[in-house]
Amino acid sequence: MEMKKRINLELRNRAPEEVTELVLDNCLCVNGEIEGLNDTFKKLEFLSMANVELSSLARLPSLNKLRKLELSDNIISGGLEVLAEKCPNLTYLNLSGNKIKDLSTVEALQNLKNLKSLDLFNCEITNLEDYRESIFELLQQITYLDGFDQEDNEAPDSEEEEEDGDEDDEEEEEDEAGPPGEYEEEEEEEEDDDEDEDEAGSELGEGEEEVGLSYLMKEEIQVNRQFLCALKINYLGIGPSTINSELCRHLTVVPNSGV
């Protein structure tokens, strides 16, 4: 399938300005040139054109937001200066499996100031003596060459690095905030304690009120009973010693009238 048709297929009814990633691997470049790709892909950040028989970058459109460019397994032998002009913000460039032979060809990448990772694996240039030392000296902005830095430390996978970063952030937030639900449980326990205290207080208050009323009523009854007995004694003109105990027992108890 030709590149132009492949691009239309990959769009999937989307507008070019909405696309951020575009994979055109294994399609066919007519005459070894890019076709169907233009500067309407303003948001494109990742572009892959691996094994498309590409030999020239002359028709590469301006892609200012492009960060990663895959051009492996093509027949590119030069013209890399176009990249700095059309894709000034590249951080990753894969040219492995192309026809790049000497340092002068790679020198054009010095103008890619944001370039951090360059892959030239399976290019003839890798057969040069002191190849790695020469590339790191020529392109001092890069950190990784063919997947390794100058100390032979492997480049981290970008997706794994982002996931690890997110996990670390989550762990830090959990450490600061404490275990999930800890504060909620403490608040619930405090609320339960307050409710228990309120209930205990209300029960105690009601009990005291009941005891107080009962006591007052009994005292009032006792006072009224004694008062009526005294009146009866005075009225009959008899002494207390001769009063039949049954007399006071059968006296009518009346509420205190304030006398």
ZIWOVEN-V996035 format. One record per residue. N is the residue number from 1. RES is the residue in three letters. SS is DSSP state (a for helix, b for strand, c for the rest). Layout:
# ZIWOVEN-V996035
n = (N	N)
res = (RES	RES)
ss = (SS	SS)
This chain:
# ZIWOVEN-V996035
n = (1	2	3	4	5	6	7	8	9	10	11	12	13	14	15	16	17	18	19	20	21	22	23	24	25	26	27	28	29	30	31	32	33	34	35	36	37	38	39	40	41	42	43	44	45	46	47	48	49	50	51	52	53	54	55	56	57	58	59	60	61	62	63	64	65	66	67	68	69	70	71	72	73	74	75	76	77	78	79	80	81	82	83	84	85	86	87	88	89	90	91	92	93	94	95	96	97	98	99	100	101	102	103	104	105	106	107	108	109	110	111	112	113	114	115	116	117	118	119	120	121	122	123	124	125	126	127	128	129	130	131	132	133	134	135	136	137	138	139	140	141	142	143	144	145	146	147	148	149	150	151	152	153	154	155	156	157	158	159	160	161	162	163	164	165	166	167	168	169	170	171	172	173	174	175	176	177	178	179	180	181	182	183	184	185	186	187	188	189	190	191	192	193	194	195	196	197	198	199	200	201	202	203	204	205	206	207	208	209	210	211	212	213	214	215	216	217	218	219	220	221	222	223	224	225	226	227	228	229	230	231	232	233	234	235	236	237	238	239	240	241	242	243	244	245	246	247	248	249	250	251	252	253	254	255	256	257	258	259)
res = (MET	GLU	MET	LYS	LYS	ARG	ILE	ASN	LEU	GLU	LEU	ARG	ASN	ARG	ALA	PRO	GLU	GLU	VAL	THR	GLU	LEU	VAL	LEU	ASP	ASN	CYS	LEU	CYS	VAL	ASN	GLY	GLU	ILE	GLU	GLY	LEU	ASN	ASP	THR	PHE	LYS	LYS	LEU	GLU	PHE	LEU	SER	MET	ALA	ASN	VAL	GLU	LEU	SER	SER	LEU	ALA	ARG	LEU	PRO	SER	LEU	ASN	LYS	LEU	ARG	LYS	LEU	GLU	LEU	SER	ASP	ASN	ILE	ILE	SER	GLY	GLY	LEU	GLU	VAL	LEU	ALA	GLU	LYS	CYS	PRO	ASN	LEU	THR	TYR	LEU	ASN	LEU	SER	GLY	ASN	LYS	ILE	LYS	ASP	LEU	SER	THR	VAL	GLU	ALA	LEU	GLN	ASN	LEU	LYS	ASN	LEU	LYS	SER	LEU	ASP	LEU	PHE	ASN	CYS	GLU	ILE	THR	ASN	LEU	GLU	ASP	TYR	ARG	GLU	SER	ILE	PHE	GLU	LEU	LEU	GLN	GLN	ILE	THR	TYR	LEU	ASP	GLY	PHE	ASP	GLN	GLU	ASP	ASN	GLU	ALA	PRO	ASP	SER	GLU	GLU	GLU	GLU	GLU	ASP	GLY	ASP	GLU	ASP	ASP	GLU	GLU	GLU	GLU	GLU	ASP	GLU	ALA	GLY	PRO	PRO	GLY	GLU	TYR	GLU	GLU	GLU	GLU	GLU	GLU	GLU	GLU	ASP	ASP	ASP	GLU	ASP	GLU	ASP	GLU	ALA	GLY	SER	GLU	LEU	GLY	GLU	GLY	GLU	GLU	GLU	VAL	GLY	LEU	SER	TYR	LEU	MET	LYS	GLU	GLU	ILE	GLN	VAL	ASN	ARG	GLN	PHE	LEU	CYS	ALA	LEU	LYS	ILE	ASN	TYR	LEU	GLY	ILE	GLY	PRO	SER	THR	ILE	ASN	SER	GLU	LEU	CYS	ARG	HIS	LEU	THR	VAL	VAL	PRO	ASN	SER	GLY	VAL)
ss = (c	b	a	a	a	a	a	a	a	a	a	c	c	c	c	a	a	a	c	c	b	b	b	c	c	c	c	b	c	a	a	a	c	c	c	c	c	c	c	c	c	c	c	c	c	b	b	b	c	c	c	c	c	c	c	c	c	c	c	c	c	c	c	c	c	c	c	b	b	b	c	c	c	c	c	c	c	c	c	c	a	a	a	a	a	a	c	c	c	c	c	b	b	b	c	c	c	c	c	c	c	c	a	a	a	a	a	a	a	a	a	c	c	c	c	c	b	b	b	c	c	c	c	a	a	a	a	c	c	c	a	a	a	a	a	a	a	a	c	c	c	c	c	b	b	c	c	b	c	c	c	c	c	b	c	c	c	a	a	a	a	a	a	a	a	a	a	a	a	a	a	a	a	a	a	a	a	c	c	c	c	a	a	a	a	a	a	a	a	a	a	a	a	a	a	a	a	a	a	a	a	a	a	a	a	a	a	a	a	a	a	a	a	a	a	a	a	a	a	a	a	a	a	a	a	a	a	a	a	a	a	a	a	a	a	a	c	c	c	a	a	a	c	c	a	a	a	a	a	c	c	c	c	c	c	c	c	c	c)
